[in-house]
Amino acid sequence: MCGIGGILCFGPAAPVGLNSLKRMASSLAHRGPDGEGTWISADGVVGLLHTRLSITDHSTLGRQPMHTADGRITLVFNGEIYNHSSLRRQLTAEGYTFESATSDSEVLLHAYRHWGPGCVARLRGMFAFAVWDAVWRRLILARDAVGIKPLYYSFINGAVVFASEISAVFASGLPRKEICEDALYDYLTFLCVPAPRTLFRNISKLEPGCLLSIGENGKTETTRFWDSASFLNSPIVDDEQMAEQRTAKLLCDAVGNMTATPMPLAATLSGGVDSALVAALMSQRSRRFLAATMDYEVQSLFSESEYASRIAAALQVTSIRHRVTGRDLMEAIRELTTLGYSDPLAANDALLLYVLSRDLKRRGVHICFMGEGADELGGYPSYLSYQKEYRTLSYFVALPGMLKAAVLQTAPTLWRERLEIAAGGAVASRRHVQGFSETQKRTLWKGRGQCTSHEKLLSLMAEIRNDCPDSFLRKVQHLEFRLRLPEFLLARVDGSMMANAVEVRLPFLDQALVEYSLRLPMSLKMNNGIAKYLFRSILSKYLKGGLVATRKIGFGRVMTPFLNNISHNLRSEIISTRGHPIFEYLDRRSIEGLLTEHERTGSHGYSLWLIYAIGIWIAAQHNYARSARRTLM
């Protein structure tokens, strides 16, 4: 697991400068503390950089940038290829020789040399990589199927610059920081920005499952090699026994591939089926890993530590309980902001993950397993109500226009926000409007006028067929895999954990398991009205009785006492700051109204956190811009 970056110059642009690459590498040092490498082609057209976290190969043979013997292909790679051993055997049979016995980077290098860009279809793992092909004179950027690893890029002044983090793109000295108002408007809705846009006007992010080819003349071509729609639109019907057996085997294979390392391991363990099942499968291979549980200094109904300890005891694994303080969380905010975390910290549990990764790093643990993806595959509890909601919204869509307007005007607030999405004639999922609704933004938003953020939801849902009994839930799953999972959930995992050079492995997002599970009917995965029915059934083979039946509370809910007190920070750091830049985008009076109501009712803790997170993020961007201007003067 590493940090990567590079610059390709075309047209009249100046040759790549070593200082630019060095600055980029320095900004990615936290991702790869075990080494740094840079390379510039003889003609100065392209330069690549790599910061190394040694996981699979600890020898000097795994250093990057890595080149083929003939110098044609140069690679920088971030991630893990779990099937590298089988690919190595195939390539050896084709006549390729390997200097390292364990490097998955060298396998990827030769895989590209042999199969070209199509090699991505053979990879099983998480990755973002860049390849410079000196014969075809093109740069290839790739991001894994579900978007576990990020990759950002910018076309600016006759060059393209790319990196694992946006901060490294800016460190090149090429693009300027300019906040994109349209993207910020969407961020208020989704808590993320739909790819390929980012919160910056001149920075893009490569979409999951995509290749971007860039010629030395600047000509680009984007190819999608994987899409959740392909599997959601090809349903299969296995009986319950077959579905459980195949799911269990695929999940066991994924855990087996990911635990095949001599490195120390950890796994997050909370009160949910997801983390418990991962820990249970890991314990079948070895009990020599740490089961890590997070708790807040103020005990609350949201604590899951006691239940997690019972699971760890049942599995006979070592449990560590990390009690997080409010001071820890405020330090995490400052440190992540200093590192240049790409988005506002809307995912407040990113702070918990950051504190956890810092603790694991101190213990010498650089690999942590998580249960991310189980909700999206197995069925989140709220999915159970969506089918009923879908029928109600479908009736609303069919109403005449004047009647629709009357219903909207008189409906309770909660339903008005749901009906708003359907008012335009299509039914979309309210689940993915996780921040502010369009109604709320009408008084809060102060930037340029916007129509709605709903078009993205509607366009993605339209990619899923309408003739399945569970079509609406399949559309919801497509939104999960194209929007919420890669750009919100996985982004906060990568950003917060890699800040301390801790690699996260996600068995539920193994590509083979994802492809099979997406094809199964939701009625089977949520049988008898039980969310994640198949996963629960598999877990019951390892844990008995009430340990399986306990209701999941939610990883980030432990922070509820902290969020309820965030109003003080919002007032002191943002509201009271003269000329704070957040007020270029959000209305001060609306924010103060939310604050007043929260102090009376305690009902807006997360909304205020979101505003606070955006405020400190925007201030950091303005401070960076001022600092950059002084540096250039």
Disulfide bonds with the S-S distance in Angstrom:
none
